Amino acid sequence: MLILVGLLIVIISVLGGYVGAHGRLGALWQPYELVIIGGAALGAFLVGTPFKTVKQTLRAVVGTFKGPQYKRQDYLDVLSLLYELLNKARREGFMALEEHVENPQDSPVFANYPKVLADHHLLDFITDCLRLMIGSNIEPHELEPLLELELDKHHHEAMEPAHVLNKVADGLPGFGIVAAVLGIVITMGSIGGDIKEVGAHVAGALVGTFLGILMGYGFVGPLAAAVEARAEQDARIYESVKTALLACLRGYNPKIALEFARKTVPSALRPGFSEFEQHLKSVK
């Protein structure tokens, strides 16, 4: 909603100021300028972007209008799942988790958290980390670099849509200039004719520059920033998983390990200490 409000403010401010200065809205209606600018930007985007990233970018743009991928309840679910798994490992040993980790779809523990099961990126991260803890006597200082490497890779991939949108935003003013130059070419062809026709062509050329700059800095650039902010926030859940597992490996009991993880949750989504305590009791 906030994104839509911001975009609406941009439109109202620009057009409102223009009309307030006695401008005519009809003069800004230059559909072929939009075809040149938008089409060229789209073509350049497709040329310079792998197909996988194109699909990822489309999903990311749609996702920005839905808000963060992980809500408060999702953090509670992930922390509760880790609490169950780590409690079981503490009572029966980490080998007791092997059947759950190898076949999470058939695990009665994972079955309690269907949204985690449906999120294959998060599920793979949890099971891969636990698999390392089960299959070897790995030390915390040995596991942490591996988890950091995985998080860096995930972060890089999650940021790809924001990076390509920023490149499109940077290119839009240039395509606006291309549209303006083509408009001047048309204008030069009408020199010697009706002065009103010449003036209309000049106005159309200038609108091309205006549209390129407005689309770049007023729409696509802010949208890229929104995609980046969402990716940053969604990555926090992986940080919570990493913190909980490392704390457990360092010898902390599951409840304390999960308290470390709770501290990494974004403050707007973080459950309170008492709320979290009650939730863990319900899990027991």
N, C-alpha and C positions, 0 to 999 in steps of 0.2 A: 504493500500500500504506500509506504514512504517513497519508493522509487517512482510510482505513478504520480504521486503528488509533486515530487521534484521535477519530473519531466513536464508536468502541466504548468508549473510555475515558470519554467524556461520558456514555454510557448507563449503563455499569457504576457510575460514580461517583454519579450521581444516584439511580438505582434502588437501588444497594447501600446508600447512606446512608439512604435512605427505609426500606428493609427493616430495616436495622440499628437504626433508631429505632422498631421494632415497628410499622411501617406495613404495610398489606395491599395487595399488588399489584393485587388484584381491584378495589379502589376506584378505581384509576387508569384502568381500562378504560372509557373513555367514547367509544365510536365516533362518536356523533352530535356530540360536541364537536369531534372531528377533522374531521368533514364540514363543520361551520360554519366552522372556522378555515381548513382547507386549501382548501375550495371558495371562500371569500371571497378568500383571498390569490391563488389561481389566477385568479379572475375579474378582480380588480384588475390583476394582472400583464398579462393579455391586453388589457384596456381601455387601459392606458397604454403599451403596447409595440408598435411596428410589427412586422408579420409577419416581415420579414427578420431583425429582431433577436431575435424569438422563436426562430426556427430556429437562429440563431447562438448563442443562450444555451444551447439544448439540446445543441448540438455542443460548446460550451465546457465544460459540466458533465461530459459524458461524457469529454472530453479530459483533464480534471484527474486522472481515475483512470488514465490511460495514461501520464502523465508529460509532459515537454516534447515539443513537436512535432518539434524539431530536435535530433538526437543528435550525438555527436562526429563520426561518419562524415559526417553531412550538412554540417557545417561544412567538413570536409576536401574534400568534393565541390564545394561552392560556391567555396571558395578555389582549388581546382584548375581549375575551369572558368574563373574570372577570370584565372588565370595563363595558361592556353592562349590566351584571347582577347587579353589584353594583350600577350603575347609575339608573337602574330601581327600585332597592330597596330604593334608596335615594328619588326618586320622589314619589313612590307609597307605600313604606313600604315593609318590608321583606316578608310579607304574599303574595305579588304579585309574588314572585318567586316560590311559592309552586307548581304550575302546571308545571313549567319548571323543577324543581328539581325532582318531582315524576315521570314525564314522559319525560325525556330528548330526547328520540327518536322522540317524537312528538312536541318538542319545536321549534318554529321558530328561537329562539336565538341560541340554540345548533346546529340547522340545518346548520348554516353558517360555522360551524367548523367540517366538517366530520371526520377529522383525530382524533380529540378529542373524538368524539362519538365512533370511532372504537377502541380506547384505553380504555378498560374497567377498568383497574387499575386506571388510571388517572381520568376517568369519575366518578368512584365510590368515589374517594377521594374528588373531588370537590363537588359532590352532597351530600355526607355524612356530610361534613363540613357545607355546606349551610343549610342542614336539621336541624342541631343543632342550627344554628343561627335563623332559622325561628321558630322552635317549642318551644323555651324557651328564657327566658331573661338572657342568660348565659353571664357572664362577661369575658373580655379578659383573665384575670389570671386563670379563670376556663377552658376556651377552650384550652389555649396553652398546658397544660399537656396532654390533650386528643390527640391533633394533634401530639405532640412529641412522644406519645406512638404509634400512627399509623405509623409515619415515621420510628421509630426504628424497628417496625415489618417489614415494607417494605424493609428497609435497610438490615436487617438480611436475609430475603429471597433472596434478590438480590445478596448477597454475597456468598450464598451457592455454586454456581458453582466454584467460585474462591477458596473456602476452599477445596472442594473435589479435584480439580485439583492440588492444593498444596500437598495434601496427596499422590496423584498419583506420583507427581514429587519426593517426599521424598522417595517413595518406589521403584522407578525405579533402583537406584544404587544397592539396595539390590537384586532385581531380576537379575541384571547384574551379581552379585556374584553367585547367584544360577546357572545361565547359565555357568559361568566359572567353578564352581565346577563340574557340569555335564560333561563339556569338559575335565576336569582333569581325571574324572572317565573313559572316553573313551580313554584318553591318556594312562592311566595305563594298560588298556587292550591291548594296542599295543606295550608295552615295550618288547624288544627283537626282534622286527621286523625291518623293514626298518627305518633308522634314519630320512629320509625325511618325512615319514609318521608320525612318532612321533612328529617331529617339526611342521608339519601342524596342528596336533591336539592341541599342546600347543598354537600355534598362534590363533587357533579358540577359545580356552578357554579365552585367554586374550582379544580377540575382544568382547566377551560377557560382560566383565567388562567395557570395553571402551564404548560399545553401551548403557549400562544401565546408566552410568554417563552422557554421551552426551545427551541422550533423556531426562533425568531428569532435568539437569541444562541448557541445550542448547535449549530445545524446550518446554517441558510441563511447567516448572517453569516460564519462561518468558510469556508463553501464559496465565497462571493463573494470572500473574500481569496485563496483558492487559485486561483480563476479569474484574478484580477488578477495574481498572482505569475507564473502560467504565461504570460499575455499579455506581461508585461514581459520575461521570459526569451526568449520566441520572437521578440521584436522585435529582439534583438541581432544576428541574422543580417543584417537590413537595414542596420544600422549598420556591419557589417563590409564589406558591398558598397559602401556610400557611401565609407567610409574608403579602400578600395583604389582606387576610381576617381578620387577627388580627388587621392590621392597620385600616381597615374600622370599625371594632368593637370598636376600641378605639376612634372613632369619626372623623377620617380624611376623607376628601372628596375622591371620587373614584380616581381622577387624582393623588392626593398625595399618596394614598394607593398603586397605581400601580407603582409610582416612587420608593417607598420602595421596591416593588417586583422586579423592574428592576435592582436594585443594587445587588440582589442576583444571577442574571444570570451570568454564567461563562464569563469572560472578552472576550474570543474569539468569543462568540456567542451573546454578549450583544448589543442590538441596541443603537445607540447614542441618546442623549437627544432630539435633534431636529428631528431626524428620528422617534423617538417614539411619539413625539408631533404630527407630521404630520400624523402618522398612527392612533392615537386616533381621530384626526379630521376627518379622512376618515371614522372611525367607527361611529362617530356622524351622 
